[in-house]
Amino acid sequence: MTVKRSEDGKRTWLYGEELSGTDIVSFNLYRLAAPGSILKPCEMSSAKVIEFVLGFEPGIEKAAPRP
């Protein structure tokens, strides 16, 4: 999973790959000057992106063993 935010905070980009498969999720989220945001999925449905974000549970990253 990679998340990047623009310097002005108006755009958030997310890209994630399924660990046990080949599925991906990718989108841009634009924050508007007026209240609200615009979701722009990258070659997938908004429903898929929303389902992923609402169901996301971060795993615990394991540190590499020390020599």
ABEGO torsion letter per residue (X at the ends): XBBBBBAAGABBBBBBBBAABABBBBBBBBBBABBEBBBBBBGBBAAAAAAAAAABBBBBBBBBBBX
